[in-house]
Structures are given as C-alpha cells and as structure tokens.
Amino acid sequence: MTDDISVLSGLGFVDPQADPHHRVDMLRASQSPLPWPEDLQSLEVRIDGAGTTWDLDAWRDHTHTTSLLLIIDDTIVHEWYAPGFGPWTRFLGASMTKSALSHLVGEAVDSGVLDLQSLVVDLVPELSGSGYSWVRVIDLLTMTSGVGWDEDYWDENSAASRLIGSFHQGTDSRRQLSAIPGAVEPGRRYAYCTPDSQVLDWVRERATGTGYAEELGRLWDLLGATDTASVSVDGEGVALAGGGLAACTRDWARIAALLRDGSNLAGRRVLSTDWVEQAVSPPLPYLGVGRLPSSLTTHAGFGLHWWPMDDAGRRVTADGSRGQFAAIDRETGAVVVKTSLWPYSEFLVDRAFRDLSYLGIHALLNVVASMK
C-alpha cells in the first residue's frame, strides 16, 4: 500500500481531521440520527475477474479494502473493517466527494436558484477570460467543459498536483482556476477534470449563498448521519468539493442510498425524482457505460457527477481515487460501500484494481438482491 509516487500519497485517506497540519471544516452528526438496523449474515460470493475466480475474502484483500459494507432493506447485513479501523473511522472519499456535491447542486436546481443552462461566468465573473468563459453549468456536471486540463498526480509539478497542493499548503485554490485555458468547444468531449467540480461548487455557492461545508452539513442533518465528518479546505476556507470529504462508512452509505428515490431513511423527500433520474443517467452517447476513456474504466459511464454502472441508471456508484465506492441498485435498494487504499504508482495498476472492484460490486449487489 505504500508504493505511491503521486501527490495523492500526501492526502490523509484515514481520519484526516486528526492531522494538526490538515485544515478541515467539521460536519456535526445529525440532530435526528437515523441509525442503520443490523442483521449480520454470512455471504457466499464468487467474483469472476482478472482471469480467475475470487471468493469474497480474496477479492477484498487483493483490492486493498479498508472497509466493506452491504445494506439490504435499509439493514446492514455485512460489515467488515481492516485491522485498526472500525465504524468510527472517517475514510476520505476522495472523488466520491464529487457525488455528494451533485446532491447539493440538485437541491439548488430543485429550489429554482440554479439553472443548468446558465453560463458559469454569469455567476462567477472572476472566470471571464479563462477556459470557463463559455462553459455552462451542465457542462461542469458532465465534465465536458472542454478546458485544457490533465488530471495527472504522478507529476508533482503538474497543474493537478498544484491544485491539490493548495489544500496541503493552505494557499488559494481558486486563483488557479482562472488560469486554466480552453481546449475544445464545451459539450463536445468528456475529460475527467477536478477543476470542473471546484468551479461547479463555486457556481453553486454563488447561487445559494452558502459554502460547501455549510450546505453539506445541512444535508448531513437531513440524512440522519450518525457521526461527524470532515471537509478539507484551502487557505481561504474554500472546500475541496472535488475530493475532500471524509466520513464513516455507514454515513457514506447514506450518500448512495439517497439515489433510490431522493428520500432519507425516514421517507422525507430531499431530492426530486426528476433530479435523481438526471443524475444517474448518461446524458450524452459518449458518456455511456464502456464509452469513457479506457484509462478510467470500461465498467461505468458518467452521469451528473455519478458513475452509472448500466445505461439505464439502475446501478450507480460514487467513485474515488485509490478504491473508494458507494454504490446502489436503485431497483432493490441494495447498497455497497467499499473503501480501499490501493497503490497509485501507475495508471494500469489503478485501472486493474478499479475494474476488479466494479466486478466485485456487481457480484455483491447480485447476492444482496437475491437475499430479498
């Protein structure tokens, strides 16, 4: 787990709030917590992938899993943690944070304060003259902004490493966003781009008047989160909305579970069904499952900051660097959360672990669904 030569090795993937040098905003547990009931059961799972068949333990260990949670009928049926970790551990979701951001954007759209067809610069004029000058909000959500960006964390001097470095070093991350140039016409090409998420949150903040941590804290309360969480911030207090949320595994499950019908465990409506359907469905042909750049995965597509595992959007997951997943089968309500800490030494290694993880998540959702 330590063969990491990228800037991501500097991120605190476990309990980042415990690092006195790591700036975070804390989210309180809900004032009306909704704990998951438990009915733990043994599981027989076989996962075919990477040229062999794995049992659950072997797959879990091979993909460097740190926690694994399965939920059916809103009840925990399987829960496992690597030694030293437990239900109290806050795992950095990395880019799963982007999917939590999608929920916040959905609330803004549902309330009528944010229009997906609006130009970014209408709300954030500071980005006029940058690559975001003609980008719409929907282009940010689908990562089709067309800006010139390479999500390269192996080069410590890359723009991506410098952006993430703002949250290690306490500098101004937004200043870097205005320097990103355009490359192609917006809405014509998908390219994974964390700045799109950072700009998206900037737009959402201007539309709603609330920062990421404040707004997510309100959602945390609505979801009935049973534990606190943390959000990384830069020197100006700006949240790493594209990768800085750390939460306990059981609370990560709530982020995915909200996609079943937009309601929390108590049945309270949080997101409209219209927004949920948009979020889980690839809106463009080249965002469908198996049509993204192959350096990512052939097992998922891209919706509105969520990763559909089929083109119908029945199964969908949040996906974070080094093996963080929060997936749901929206038909059965089954939820799988897997946190991991696999090596990030080269993209082929990363891709192999990601592909095998997707196969395992499908297998787990199949088993959980069969228990109904």
N, C-alpha and C positions, 0 to 999 in steps of 0.2 A: 504494500500500500504506500510505500514511501518513495517509489521511483519517479517522483513527479518533478519535471523540469520546467513546468509552466508557472505563470504568475498565480494560477489557481491554488498552488500549494500554500500561498500566503493567506488564503481565506480560512477562517475558522469554521470548519464544517460541523463541529460539535460544540455546543454551548458557547457561541461567540461572545455572548454578553459577559462571560467570566474573564475575558481578556481585558485588563485595565487600559490597554492601548487601542482597543477597538471601540469606536464611537457607535452607540446604538440608541434608538428610542425603544422603550419598552411598552408592550401592549398588555393591559391587565386582563386577567381571566374574566369571563362573563359574570355579571351580577346575577344572572339567572342561568346557571350552568345546566347543560343537558348531557350528563354522562352517558357513555355507551353502555348498555347492559352487556353482560358476558355469559357465554355458554360455550366454553372451550371444547373443541372436538379434535380428534386425530384426523389427519388428512392423508390420503394416498394420491400423490401427484406424480405424473411422469411427463417430462418435458423433452420433446424432440428438437434438437438444435445443435449447431456447431459439429455436425457429423456424428452425433451419438445420442443416447437417451440418458437423461439425468433424473434422479429422484429429487425430492424437494430439498433435502439437506445438501446434496452435492451441488445443485444449481445455486442454492443460496450462498454456499461458501465460495464457489468458483467466481461468482459475480460480486464478491466482496461486500455482501449485505451487512448493514449495521442494525437494521430493524425491518420486520416484516409483519404486516397486519392485514387480516382478512375480516370483512364485515358482511353479514347477510341479514336481511330483515332488521336492519339497524342494530344488530347484535354482533359483538366481537366473537368470532368462532375460532380464530387462530391469532396468536400474538407471540413474537419471538424477538429477542434482542441479543446482540453480540455481547460478550463479556465486558463488563464495565458500563454498559448502557442500560437504560430502562425506560419505563413510561414517563419518567421525569426529565429525560434528556431532550434538549432542544437541538434538532437537526437542521442545519442550514439547507433550505430547499434549493439554493442556487436559482436556476431559471424557473423552477416551479413558482417562484415569486411573481413571474410574469402572468401566470394564470390567475393568481389572486388579484393582480391588477385588472385583469379582464372583468372580474366581478365588479370592481369599483367603477370601471368605465360603464358597465352595463347598468348600474344603478343611476349613473349620471344621465345616460341615454333614456332610461325609463322615466326619469323625473322631468325630462324635457329641457335640461340645461345644456346638453351637449348634442350636437348634430354630427353624425359620422361623415357627412359630405363637406363639412366646413374645412377651410384651409387652416393648416397649422398656424401660419403667421397671423391669421385673424385674431387668434387668442394669445399667441406668443410672438409679438413683433420683433423681439430680440433675435429671432432666427431669420429675419429677412436678409437676403443676400447669401444665405447658406444653401446647402443641398436640400433643405426642407422648405424652400420658398414656395413651391407649387405642390407640396405634398398635402393630401387630405388626411383626416383622422382615420378613415377606413384603411388607408394605405399603411399607416403605422400598425394598426391591429393585425393586418395580414403580412406584415414585413415585406411589403412591396413598394417601399418608399423610393427605391432607385438611387439611394445615396451611395457614394463611394466608400465602402467600409469592408474591412477584412476582420472577421471575428477570430483573431489569432492571438492566443495567450501563451504560445510557446516562445515567441519573441518578446523578451522583457521590455524592448524599446518600441513595440508596436503601439498603434493608437488604442487598441483594445486593452492592452496592459496598462497604458497610462490612464485610461478611463477608470478601470477597476482600482488602480493605484490611488485615485482621488479619495477612495473610501478607506484605504490603509493609512494614507498620509495626512488626511484632514485638509485637502485642498478643494478648490471649486470645480466640481464636475461639469456644471452647466456651461462654463466658459468653453469647454472643449467641444460641446455640441454645435456651437455656432461656427466652428471651423471645419466641419465635415462638408465636403463638396458633393455636388450631384454627379451622377454617373450615367443613369439611363432615365427615361421618362417614367414617372411614378405610375404604379399599377400594371407594369408590364413584366416584372421579373421578381421572383422570390429570392431573397438572400437573408440568412439569419443575421440579425442586427440588434444587439442590445441597446444601442442609442435610440432605435425606434421606440423601445419600451420607455426609456428615460424621457424622451420627448412626449410620448403619449401621456405619461403621468404629469408632465409639466402642463400640457393642454388640459387634462382633467382637473388639475389643481386650479388653473385659471377659471375654468367653467364653474367649479363648485365652491371655490374659496377655501378649500381645506387641503392640507398636505396628506401625503400617502399614509404615514403612520397614524395620524388622527382619524382619517376616514377608515382605514383598516381596523383600527381599534373599535370603531362603532360597529363594523361588520362582525368583528370578533365577538362582541357582546351579543349581537343578534343570533349568531350561530351557536351560542351556548358553550363557547370554548372553556374547557376546564382548567387550562394552565395559561400562564403568561407566555409571551413570545417576544422576540426582538427583531428590530429592523435596522440594518446598517445605514449610517448617514455620513455625508461628507463634512468638510469643514464649515460649510454654510448651513448645515442641518438638512440638506436635501437627501431624501431617501434613495437607496439603491433599489428602486422599484423593479428593476430588471433582474435582481438576484440576491437581495439582502435579507429575506425573511427567514428566521429560524423559529421552529415550533416543534412541539412534541408530536410524535407520530399520530396519536389519536386525534389531535387537532388538525393535522394535515388532512386526515380523512374527511373532515368537515368541508374543506375546500372542494374536494371532488364530489362529495355527496350532494352538494347544493345543485349540481348539474342534473340531478334526476328530474326535478320539476320546478326548481327555483325556490323551494321552501326549506326551512330548517327542520330539525328533528321533531319539533312540536307542531309542525304544519303551518307555521307562519310564513307568508309569502315574503321573499327577499328580492328575487329577480323575476321579471316577467317570463312567461313561457316563450314568448317571441324572441326575447334576447337569448335565452338558453339555446333555442334551436339555431339561431345565427352563430352563436359561439362555437358550437360543436360541429358545424358543417363546413367543409372546404368550399369557399365561395367562388373559387376560380378553378378551371380544369387542371392547371399545373400545380395546384395545392392538394390534389387528391392523394390518397394512400399510394405509396410507391412512386410518386412523381416528383418528390423533392430531390435536391442534390444528393447524390448517393453517399457523400461523405457524412451525412447525418444518419439516415436510416431509410430502408425501404418498407418499414413496418408501420409507418404513420404518415399522415398528411398534416396540414396546418389549417386551423380554423381562425378564430379571433383570439389569438394567444393561447389556444388549447391545441392538443395534438390528437385528432380523430384517428382511431385505430381501424375504422372502416368508413367508407364514403357516406354511409347513412348517418354517421354520428351516433350510433348506438353505444359503441365503446369509445371512450375518450380518456386521455390522460394529461396530467401536467408532467413535464419532463425537465429535469435539472441536471446540470453537469455532474459527472462522476457517479451517476446512477441514482438520481432521486426521482421517484414516480409516485403519483397519486391518481389512480385510475378508477373509473366506474363503468359498469354495464348499466346503462340507463333503463333498460327494459326490466332487469331483475332487481336493480338497486344494489347489487354486489359491489363492494369497494375493496381495492387492494392498494396498500401503501408499502413501498419499498424504499428505504434509504440505503445508501451504499457509500463506499469510499474506494472506488477502483482507481488504478493508476491512470494518469493523464499524460503519459510520456509521448504518445504519438496517436494520430487520428485513427489509424487502422485498429489499434488496440482498443481505443474508446468505442469505435464502431462495432467491434466484435462483442464487447460486453453489452452494449446497448441493444443490439439485435437479439442476443440471447435473453436479455431481460424482457424484451417485448414478448417473445415466445412464452416465457415463463408466466408473465402477467395474464396472457390469454388462457394458458392452461389453468391457472388459479381461478380466474373468473369462470371458466367452464366447470371446475369442480364445485365451486361455491354455488353456482347456479343449479347444479344437479342435486344439491342438498335441500332445495326448497320443497 
